[in-house]
Amino acid sequence: MKKNLVLLTVALLLVLTACGGGGDKPATTTEPAKTDGELTKVVIGVSPAPHGEIVEGLEEEFKAAGIEVEIVTFDDYVQPNLALDDGSLDLNYFQHQPYLDSFIAEHGVELVTIGQVHVEPLALYSDKYESIEELPEGAEIIIPSDPTNGARALLLLQSAGLIELSDPTNLAATEADITENPKNFKFTAIDPANIARTYTDVDGGVINANFAIDAGLNPMEDGILVEGDQSPYANVVVVKAGEESNETFLKVVEILNSDASRKFIEEKYEGTIKPVF
């Protein structure tokens, strides 16, 4: 039996730049969704877990609404927005709003949020220590290199008193904002997609939940410090500016915000991923 939901894993993409210079972008239309028989096809870019799993798990709900969803998975946080901007995708669902805002400011793309779905707790992991109290003087901790998730990591460490920041509410905090570092921790910033593979080489690493889950880590069970419930980092569904009223895209959000979606998230992730609808 053919599945209407097609899972494509993207191993390599053509290198894209935010400033152009590599040839003309393909033309896009105001209605990029394509009709195939009775189903309207949309292409959505996701991280493999949990985003791809959630979309795939709602296959029957999408079909019942007349939508065929083609999933394209990405292992980084840059290409999904560039692919949406150049028209390769109709929507993406992999990021939180602070990251999107930072990306738009840096790359000049015109992307907008049309819905929120869930929150993924950021956590500090270590295979050497079982609690934050055990972290030694001068411990090396890996944090995400992108500005928004790097700041989020510092805010997490501050919440446990491991460091102090000049402004404890600053979502754009950097290492330059650290005013107290009692144990003289060393922070190493790398691509967030690589932290789950390298944190065991040092004393610990702050890992985004999607990459943690993909690596077989459970934030609630394996993290030695976990982000609290009051988080501004809800993961969002994003489209190109001008597509905010596209009925098919809004229907995708409606299904992602449905009772079936809530049930799938709560049963599969057992509290490690929390719906925000």
Steps between C-alpha positions, in 0.01 A plus 500: 500500500632840411536745783380852432752626749844479339808525720805638329832531683721776372864402530641778287351823374650745255679771696273799534589849608279768643650769277466333162782501249451137400245544223137605481254350745221288354173681450235435761126543491263630760347151526795259509295201616435253218190291440544127437164334435281575797789585732677835522874447536713715729874470565611560857857518631561354846761373740481118514386491862262594640367716215518241224361233729207719597411586141537138390290383794210716380494352149140382523380837631667680210352257248154543651539876450597448135870572549802295393803608700845443355758513777855622437732451797796721588781448748581868548325826585599706195394315187129459591452878502704554185305226322171659608622837379598370155171315451628144541267460800146616566540505881755411761464380856824464696579824687384729776404866457816658648712302256278597207517867598880484517522317167281756325710785635823333389396369158234748389245232406126569517351218705207506742356275770147365456476280810665347807511128578724390787786582736816288521695535824866588463722297732859461619634148454812330632621142484756571773290662773156423638420846634597861443656505846761251380621722215863581585695824501584596142255254346455535123139533390394502135220741407325572166683742272192674359422817698148416619570148620835607641319761707239243598778270627650778712157581643458133591835493682413826674168354621697248709747757633792361300565844350355849531407729210481878501136476388332173604216554251709576190413251224803624306757448778854401406806390695594870521195546724622252761576694819563206734648159417584350842647175367672661201316287249638503146234536229553362152243597234439262210223426253203375704457202268841367609475536878326166560791328325779687678383585855653176630845632404471774763327545836155577367293649221178697469293330231177600327233236557451412135867406462499331842200285414651410164812381687295287739513742793200587715522851651295407806694180573850571370539874552677616816338843459173549308319813388181583690145516365491879466684520171466758218638244256186342351571331166316666214367434150642750249413607145620765258361848555179537301391141562352561845143458371559191286211273601695177451790621713263614775337157487842343559532711814147407608590131480828556686292672770232228510401255771660225292829692500484556876434129556790400275744739669399408853504125440819482295715743696354446850543858615839574345327695221207718604215631280438875524152502347 
